[in-house]
């Protein structure tokens, strides 16, 4: 089975592969989901504190944390090969 690197296509100056298209689709869906959730919510932080903020702020923070964890995880795996 061919990996995503062999199925890459060059469109102008940009090389597009399956991973790039998948990431772009997920990013668009995440942004759409965040923009649809604008209500204020109470967030209980392990019983220590309660924070009231817009749901889109919380979702954006969680998206960024997930992206950073994925990025660090990939760097860690590549470093330890």
OpenMM code with the backbone's topology and positions (N, CA, C; nanometers):
from openmm import Vec3, app, unit

residues = "UNK UNK UNK UNK UNK UNK UNK UNK UNK UNK UNK UNK UNK UNK UNK UNK UNK UNK UNK UNK UNK UNK UNK UNK UNK UNK UNK UNK UNK UNK UNK UNK UNK UNK UNK UNK UNK UNK UNK UNK UNK UNK UNK UNK UNK UNK UNK UNK UNK UNK UNK UNK UNK UNK UNK UNK UNK UNK UNK UNK UNK UNK UNK UNK UNK UNK UNK UNK UNK UNK UNK UNK UNK UNK UNK UNK UNK UNK UNK UNK UNK".split()
positions = [
    Vec3(0.0841, -0.1179, 0.0000),
    Vec3(0.0000, 0.0000, 0.0000),
    Vec3(0.0884, 0.1238, 0.0000),
    Vec3(0.0571, 0.2198, -0.0816),
    Vec3(0.1380, 0.3408, -0.0942),
    Vec3(0.1109, 0.4343, 0.0233),
    Vec3(0.2158, 0.4986, 0.0708),
    Vec3(0.1948, 0.5943, 0.1790),
    Vec3(0.1538, 0.7294, 0.1210),
    Vec3(0.1237, 0.8249, 0.2099),
    Vec3(0.0723, 0.9545, 0.1636),
    Vec3(0.1783, 1.0346, 0.0873),
    Vec3(0.3059, 1.0036, 0.1095),
    Vec3(0.4099, 1.0793, 0.0408),
    Vec3(0.4143, 1.0452, -0.1089),
    Vec3(0.3835, 0.9212, -0.1440),
    Vec3(0.3889, 0.8830, -0.2852),
    Vec3(0.2658, 0.9301, -0.3617),
    Vec3(0.1590, 0.9643, -0.2918),
    Vec3(0.0381, 1.0110, -0.3578),
    Vec3(0.0297, 1.1632, -0.3587),
    Vec3(0.1399, 1.2307, -0.3406),
    Vec3(0.1425, 1.3768, -0.3389),
    Vec3(0.1298, 1.4303, -0.4808),
    Vec3(0.0622, 1.5437, -0.4925),
    Vec3(0.0475, 1.6109, -0.6219),
    Vec3(0.0985, 1.7533, -0.6085),
    Vec3(0.1622, 1.7997, -0.7113),
    Vec3(0.2141, 1.9365, -0.7128),
    Vec3(0.1121, 2.0255, -0.7828),
    Vec3(0.0617, 2.1247, -0.7103),
    Vec3(-0.0340, 2.2205, -0.7650),
    Vec3(0.0312, 2.3581, -0.7516),
    Vec3(0.0867, 2.4062, -0.8597),
    Vec3(0.1614, 2.5320, -0.8550),
    Vec3(0.2826, 2.5138, -0.7657),
    Vec3(0.3057, 2.6077, -0.6754),
    Vec3(0.4212, 2.5963, -0.5867),
    Vec3(0.3949, 2.5086, -0.4642),
    Vec3(0.2718, 2.4548, -0.4509),
    Vec3(0.2332, 2.3806, -0.3310),
    Vec3(0.2229, 2.2317, -0.3615),
    Vec3(0.2807, 2.1489, -0.2753),
    Vec3(0.2658, 2.0043, -0.2859),
    Vec3(0.1537, 1.9619, -0.1929),
    Vec3(0.0523, 1.8949, -0.2470),
    Vec3(-0.0647, 1.8543, -0.1698),
    Vec3(-0.0665, 1.7026, -0.1604),
    Vec3(-0.0801, 1.6505, -0.0372),
    Vec3(-0.0935, 1.5073, -0.0181),
    Vec3(-0.2154, 1.4796, 0.0695),
    Vec3(-0.2428, 1.3541, 0.0956),
    Vec3(-0.3610, 1.3147, 0.1711),
    Vec3(-0.3586, 1.3749, 0.3115),
    Vec3(-0.2434, 1.3749, 0.3748),
    Vec3(-0.2318, 1.4286, 0.5107),
    Vec3(-0.2650, 1.5777, 0.5143),
    Vec3(-0.2188, 1.6538, 0.4154),
    Vec3(-0.2457, 1.7977, 0.4102),
    Vec3(-0.3945, 1.8247, 0.3911),
    Vec3(-0.4573, 1.7513, 0.3008),
    Vec3(-0.6007, 1.7696, 0.2772),
    Vec3(-0.6802, 1.7319, 0.4015),
    Vec3(-0.6449, 1.6219, 0.4646),
    Vec3(-0.7136, 1.5795, 0.5874),
    Vec3(-0.6999, 1.6820, 0.6985),
    Vec3(-0.5808, 1.7360, 0.7159),
    Vec3(-0.5586, 1.8375, 0.8185),
    Vec3(-0.6389, 1.9637, 0.7892),
    Vec3(-0.6457, 2.0037, 0.6630),
    Vec3(-0.7224, 2.1231, 0.6262),
    Vec3(-0.8710, 2.1028, 0.6519),
    Vec3(-0.9235, 1.9854, 0.6194),
    Vec3(-1.0655, 1.9566, 0.6438),
    Vec3(-1.0942, 1.9584, 0.7936),
    Vec3(-1.0089, 1.8946, 0.8735),
    Vec3(-1.0289, 1.8943, 1.0186),
    Vec3(-1.0202, 2.0342, 1.0770),
    Vec3(-0.9296, 2.1163, 1.0263),
    Vec3(-0.9171, 2.2531, 1.0747),
    Vec3(-1.0426, 2.3343, 1.0437),
    Vec3(-1.0950, 2.3211, 0.9226),
    Vec3(-1.2174, 2.3932, 0.8853),
    Vec3(-1.3341, 2.3487, 0.9730),
    Vec3(-1.3480, 2.2182, 0.9961),
    Vec3(-1.4560, 2.1679, 1.0822),
    Vec3(-1.4404, 2.2167, 1.2258),
    Vec3(-1.3181, 2.2199, 1.2764),
    Vec3(-1.2947, 2.2676, 1.4128),
    Vec3(-1.3293, 2.4150, 1.4263),
    Vec3(-1.2890, 2.4956, 1.3299),
    Vec3(-1.3211, 2.6394, 1.3343),
    Vec3(-1.4718, 2.6605, 1.3254),
    Vec3(-1.5384, 2.5864, 1.2375),
    Vec3(-1.6848, 2.5976, 1.2256),
    Vec3(-1.7508, 2.5598, 1.3571),
    Vec3(-1.7090, 2.4499, 1.4196),
    Vec3(-1.7663, 2.4046, 1.5462),
    Vec3(-1.7450, 2.5086, 1.6556),
    Vec3(-1.6263, 2.5675, 1.6594),
    Vec3(-1.5964, 2.6700, 1.7599),
    Vec3(-1.6858, 2.7915, 1.7400),
    Vec3(-1.7025, 2.8367, 1.6171),
    Vec3(-1.7836, 2.9559, 1.5906),
    Vec3(-1.9327, 2.9341, 1.6167),
    Vec3(-1.9791, 2.8105, 1.6143),
    Vec3(-2.1201, 2.7809, 1.6417),
    Vec3(-2.1500, 2.7753, 1.7911),
    Vec3(-2.0490, 2.7664, 1.8744),
    Vec3(-2.0673, 2.7541, 2.0198),
    Vec3(-2.0211, 2.8825, 2.0871),
    Vec3(-2.1128, 2.9780, 2.0979),
    Vec3(-2.0763, 3.1088, 2.1527),
    Vec3(-2.1383, 3.1373, 2.2891),
    Vec3(-2.2140, 3.0457, 2.3447),
    Vec3(-2.2795, 3.0690, 2.4740),
    Vec3(-2.1774, 3.0718, 2.5870),
    Vec3(-2.2139, 3.1389, 2.6949),
    Vec3(-2.1286, 3.1404, 2.8142),
    Vec3(-2.1529, 3.0125, 2.8922),
    Vec3(-2.0460, 2.9536, 2.9442),
    Vec3(-2.0557, 2.8305, 3.0221),
    Vec3(-1.9716, 2.8427, 3.1483),
    Vec3(-2.0089, 2.7629, 3.2494),
    Vec3(-1.9296, 2.7549, 3.3718),
    Vec3(-1.8438, 2.6304, 3.3620),
    Vec3(-1.7163, 2.6461, 3.3889),
    Vec3(-1.6225, 2.5344, 3.3826),
    Vec3(-1.5661, 2.5139, 3.5231),
    Vec3(-1.5840, 2.3930, 3.5751),
    Vec3(-1.5356, 2.3588, 3.7086),
    Vec3(-1.3995, 2.2914, 3.6932),
    Vec3(-1.2985, 2.3512, 3.7529),
    Vec3(-1.1617, 2.3011, 3.7404),
    Vec3(-1.1275, 2.2142, 3.8610),
    Vec3(-1.1634, 2.0861, 3.8533),
    Vec3(-1.1346, 1.9864, 3.9561),
    Vec3(-1.1727, 2.0295, 4.0968),
    Vec3(-1.2815, 2.1032, 4.1100),
    Vec3(-1.3296, 2.1450, 4.2403),
    Vec3(-1.2531, 2.2594, 4.3031),
    Vec3(-1.1478, 2.3066, 4.2366),
    Vec3(-1.0672, 2.4146, 4.2931),
    Vec3(-1.1239, 2.5514, 4.2597),
    Vec3(-1.1787, 2.5650, 4.1405),
    Vec3(-1.2281, 2.6945, 4.0960),
    Vec3(-1.3360, 2.6739, 3.9916),
    Vec3(-1.4187, 2.7754, 3.9741),
    Vec3(-1.5193, 2.7761, 3.8685),
    Vec3(-1.4954, 2.9002, 3.7837),
    Vec3(-1.4853, 2.8784, 3.6529),
    Vec3(-1.4581, 2.9872, 3.5597),
    Vec3(-1.5765, 2.9988, 3.4649),
    Vec3(-1.6227, 3.1224, 3.4404),
    Vec3(-1.7282, 3.1459, 3.3426),
    Vec3(-1.6654, 3.2161, 3.2227),
    Vec3(-1.6825, 3.1527, 3.1065),
    Vec3(-1.6276, 3.2120, 2.9841),
    Vec3(-1.7094, 3.1630, 2.8654),
    Vec3(-1.6879, 3.2257, 2.7521),
    Vec3(-1.7551, 3.1817, 2.6301),
    Vec3(-1.7031, 3.0446, 2.5905),
    Vec3(-1.7944, 2.9617, 2.5419),
    Vec3(-1.7560, 2.8260, 2.5022),
    Vec3(-1.6525, 2.8282, 2.3902),
    Vec3(-1.6589, 2.9280, 2.2991),
    Vec3(-1.5637, 2.9312, 2.1879),
    Vec3(-1.4213, 2.9529, 2.2376),
    Vec3(-1.4053, 3.0269, 2.3470),
    Vec3(-1.2713, 3.0479, 2.4031),
    Vec3(-1.2170, 2.9155, 2.4558),
    Vec3(-1.3012, 2.8428, 2.5300),
    Vec3(-1.2602, 2.7151, 2.5865),
    Vec3(-1.2258, 2.6147, 2.4757),
    Vec3(-1.3086, 2.6094, 2.3714),
    Vec3(-1.2825, 2.5173, 2.2614),
    Vec3(-1.1542, 2.5534, 2.1860),
    Vec3(-1.1283, 2.6829, 2.1705),
    Vec3(-1.0058, 2.7265, 2.1041),
    Vec3(-0.8830, 2.6863, 2.1862),
    Vec3(-0.8903, 2.7037, 2.3162),
    Vec3(-0.7793, 2.6636, 2.4040),
    Vec3(-0.7560, 2.5134, 2.3926),
    Vec3(-0.8629, 2.4351, 2.3948),
    Vec3(-0.8492, 2.2896, 2.3850),
    Vec3(-0.7934, 2.2470, 2.2487),
    Vec3(-0.8339, 2.3163, 2.1421),
    Vec3(-0.7795, 2.2877, 2.0096),
    Vec3(-0.6290, 2.3150, 2.0067),
    Vec3(-0.5871, 2.4269, 2.0608),
    Vec3(-0.4444, 2.4608, 2.0620),
    Vec3(-0.3644, 2.3633, 2.1479),
    Vec3(-0.4197, 2.3212, 2.2615),
    Vec3(-0.3505, 2.2224, 2.3456),
    Vec3(-0.3348, 2.0914, 2.2693),
    Vec3(-0.4392, 2.0486, 2.1988),
    Vec3(-0.4317, 1.9261, 2.1200),
    Vec3(-0.3294, 1.9342, 2.0083),
    Vec3(-0.3245, 2.0482, 1.9403),
    Vec3(-0.2263, 2.0665, 1.8330),
    Vec3(-0.0846, 2.0635, 1.8897),
    Vec3(-0.0629, 2.1305, 2.0018),
    Vec3(0.0709, 2.1306, 2.0631),
    Vec3(0.1116, 1.9910, 2.1103),
    Vec3(0.0193, 1.9169, 2.1720),
    Vec3(0.0517, 1.7812, 2.2157),
    Vec3(0.0848, 1.6912, 2.0963),
    Vec3(0.0094, 1.7048, 1.9881),
    Vec3(0.0390, 1.6277, 1.8677),
    Vec3(0.1740, 1.6630, 1.8086),
    Vec3(0.2051, 1.7913, 1.8067),
    Vec3(0.3331, 1.8368, 1.7522),
    Vec3(0.4496, 1.7851, 1.8372),
    Vec3(0.4381, 1.8001, 1.9710),
    Vec3(0.5447, 1.7514, 2.0585),
    Vec3(0.5565, 1.5995, 2.0517),
    Vec3(0.4439, 1.5291, 2.0425),
    Vec3(0.4474, 1.3837, 2.0324),
    Vec3(0.5174, 1.3379, 1.9064),
    Vec3(0.4912, 1.4046, 1.7957),
    Vec3(0.5563, 1.3686, 1.6694),
    Vec3(0.7066, 1.3951, 1.6759),
    Vec3(0.7444, 1.5102, 1.7321),
    Vec3(0.8882, 1.5401, 1.7477),
    Vec3(0.9570, 1.4369, 1.8352),
    Vec3(0.8888, 1.3941, 1.9416),
    Vec3(0.9462, 1.2949, 2.0332),
    Vec3(0.9673, 1.1627, 1.9615),
    Vec3(0.8662, 1.1186, 1.8844),
    Vec3(0.8785, 0.9908, 1.8116),
    Vec3(0.9897, 0.9981, 1.7075),
    Vec3(0.9994, 1.1093, 1.6348),
    Vec3(1.1035, 1.1224, 1.5330),
    Vec3(1.2431, 1.1267, 1.5955),
    Vec3(1.2527, 1.1892, 1.7117),
    Vec3(1.3814, 1.1998, 1.7797),
    Vec3(1.4291, 1.0647, 1.8304),
    Vec3(1.3367, 0.9789, 1.8728),
    Vec3(1.3730, 0.8504, 1.9322),
    Vec3(1.3761, 0.7348, 1.8317),
    Vec3(1.3772, 0.7619, 1.7061),
    Vec3(1.3864, 0.6545, 1.6060),
    Vec3(1.5285, 0.6167, 1.5817),
] * unit.nanometer
topology = app.Topology()
chain = topology.addChain("A")
for resn in residues:
    res = topology.addResidue(resn, chain)
    for name in ("N", "CA", "C"):
        topology.addAtom(name, app.Element.getBySymbol(name[0]), res)
